[in-house]
Protein backbone atom coordinates (compact mmCIF):
# COMPACT_ATOMS: atom_id res chain seq x y z
CA UNK A 1 0.00 0.00 0.00
CA UNK A 2 1.10 3.58 -0.59
CA UNK A 3 1.33 5.72 2.56
CA UNK A 4 1.32 9.51 2.34
CA UNK A 5 1.87 12.15 4.98
CA UNK A 6 3.05 15.66 5.69
CA UNK A 7 4.00 18.07 8.42
CA UNK A 8 1.33 20.36 9.88
CA UNK A 9 1.96 23.28 7.46
CA UNK A 10 2.42 20.92 4.47
CA UNK A 11 5.84 22.39 3.58
CA UNK A 12 7.23 18.83 3.79
CA UNK A 13 5.34 15.90 2.25
CA UNK A 14 6.30 12.27 1.91
CA UNK A 15 5.15 9.00 0.41
CA UNK A 16 6.41 5.47 0.94
CA UNK A 17 5.24 1.96 0.08
CA UNK A 18 4.65 -0.63 2.81
CA UNK A 19 4.05 -4.37 2.68
CA UNK A 20 3.09 -4.81 6.33
CA UNK A 21 -0.55 -5.31 7.38
CA UNK A 22 -0.11 -2.61 10.04
CA UNK A 23 2.17 -0.02 8.43
CA UNK A 24 3.10 1.80 11.63
CA UNK A 25 4.29 1.17 15.14
CA UNK A 26 4.51 3.24 18.30
CA UNK A 27 8.03 3.91 19.56
CA UNK A 28 8.42 4.46 23.29
CA UNK A 29 12.21 4.93 23.52
CA UNK A 30 13.56 7.71 25.72
CA UNK A 31 14.46 9.87 22.71
CA UNK A 32 10.97 9.67 21.18
CA UNK A 33 9.36 10.35 24.55
CA UNK A 34 11.38 13.55 24.93
CA UNK A 35 11.09 14.83 21.34
CA UNK A 36 7.47 13.81 20.62
CA UNK A 37 5.88 14.96 23.87
CA UNK A 38 2.14 14.47 24.28
CA UNK A 39 1.50 10.76 24.65
CA UNK A 40 5.22 10.21 25.10
CA UNK A 41 5.78 8.23 21.92
CA UNK A 42 6.28 8.71 18.20
CA UNK A 43 4.55 6.89 15.38
CA UNK A 44 7.08 5.23 13.12
CA UNK A 45 5.96 4.39 9.60
CA UNK A 46 7.28 0.99 8.52
CA UNK A 47 7.93 1.36 4.80
CA UNK A 48 10.29 0.14 2.11
CA UNK A 49 13.24 2.57 2.26
CA UNK A 50 13.88 2.56 -1.51
CA UNK A 51 10.35 3.87 -2.16
CA UNK A 52 10.56 6.89 0.18
CA UNK A 53 9.93 10.18 -1.61
CA UNK A 54 10.20 13.50 0.27
CA UNK A 55 9.22 16.93 -1.07
CA UNK A 56 10.49 19.91 0.88
CA UNK A 57 13.46 20.47 3.17
CA UNK A 58 13.76 18.93 6.62
CA UNK A 59 16.03 19.64 9.56
CA UNK A 60 17.67 16.81 11.49
CA UNK A 61 18.17 16.36 15.22
CA UNK A 62 20.89 13.81 16.02
CA UNK A 63 20.49 12.15 19.39
CA UNK A 64 23.55 12.13 21.62
CA UNK A 65 22.74 8.66 22.92
CA UNK A 66 22.28 5.90 20.38
CA UNK A 67 22.97 8.10 17.36
CA UNK A 68 19.35 8.12 16.18
CA UNK A 69 18.10 10.87 13.90
CA UNK A 70 14.80 12.73 14.14
CA UNK A 71 13.67 14.77 11.15
CA UNK A 72 11.37 17.78 11.57
CA UNK A 73 9.91 20.63 9.53
CA UNK A 74 11.92 23.86 9.85
CA UNK A 75 8.74 25.97 9.41
CA UNK A 76 6.20 24.42 11.80
CA UNK A 77 8.42 22.09 13.84
CA UNK A 78 6.31 18.97 13.22
CA UNK A 79 8.16 15.71 13.77
CA UNK A 80 8.44 13.68 10.58
JOGI-V995584 format. One record per backbone hydrogen bond with DSSP energy under -1.0 kcal/mol. NH is the residue of the N-H (numbers start at 0). CO is the residue of the C=O. E is the energy in kcal/mol with one decimal. If there is no record, write none. Layout:
# JOGI-V995584
nh->(NH | NH)
co->(CO | CO)
e->(E | E)
This chain:
# JOGI-V995584
nh->(2 | 4 | 6 | 12 | 13 | 14 | 15 | 17 | 24 | 26 | 32 | 33 | 34 | 35 | 36 | 39 | 41 | 43 | 45 | 47 | 50 | 51 | 52 | 54 | 58 | 60 | 62 | 69 | 71 | 72 | 76 | 79)
co->(15 | 13 | 11 | 54 | 4 | 52 | 2 | 0 | 43 | 41 | 28 | 29 | 30 | 31 | 32 | 36 | 26 | 24 | 22 | 16 | 47 | 48 | 14 | 12 | 71 | 69 | 67 | 60 | 58 | 77 | 72 | 70)
e->(-3.2 | -2.3 | -2.0 | -2.4 | -2.8 | -2.0 | -2.2 | -2.4 | -1.8 | -2.9 | -2.3 | -1.7 | -2.6 | -2.7 | -1.1 | -2.6 | -1.6 | -3.2 | -1.8 | -3.2 | -2.2 | -1.5 | -2.6 | -2.9 | -2.9 | -3.0 | -3.0 | -2.6 | -2.3 | -2.1 | -1.5 | -2.9)
